[in-house]
Amino acid sequence: MTIVMNVNRTGETATARVTTNWGNRVEFNGRLVPWTGTGKSVYKGREIH
């Protein structure tokens, strides 16, 4: 599975594309909101400049 996420320069909106190993794909577009915290860990992905 591959997940690609792009965030605009202001950090307000993002697009994420999830592709399975079998070629299926789903895309998400939307506004980013502040993390409210649920006690779960948050992991930062690799940044591409």
C-alpha positions in Angstrom: 0.0 0.0 0.0 1.2 3.5 -0.8 -0.1 6.7 0.8 0.8 10.1 -0.8 -0.3 13.2 1.0 0.2 16.8 -0.3 -0.5 19.8 1.8 -0.8 23.3 0.4 1.7 26.1 1.4 -0.5 27.5 4.1 -1.2 24.1 5.7 -4.9 24.6 5.5 -5.9 21.9 2.9 -4.5 18.6 1.8 -5.0 15.9 -0.7 -4.2 12.2 0.1 -4.1 9.3 -2.3 -4.1 5.7 -1.1 -3.1 3.0 -3.6 -3.3 -0.7 -2.8 -0.8 -3.3 -4.1 -3.5 -4.4 -6.5 -4.0 -1.0 -8.1 -7.1 0.2 -6.3 -7.0 3.8 -5.4 -9.0 6.2 -3.3 -8.4 10.0 -2.9 -9.3 12.4 -0.1 -9.4 16.2 -0.3 -10.2 18.5 2.5 -9.5 21.1 5.1 -7.0 20.3 7.8 -8.1 20.9 11.4 -6.0 21.1 14.6 -5.2 17.9 16.4 -7.5 17.6 19.5 -5.6 14.7 21.0 -6.9 11.3 21.9 -3.9 10.0 23.8 -2.7 8.1 20.6 0.7 8.6 19.0 1.1 10.8 16.0 3.8 9.9 13.4 5.4 12.3 11.0 6.0 11.1 7.5 8.8 11.9 5.1 8.9 15.5 3.8 9.5 16.0 0.1 10.7 19.5 -0.9 
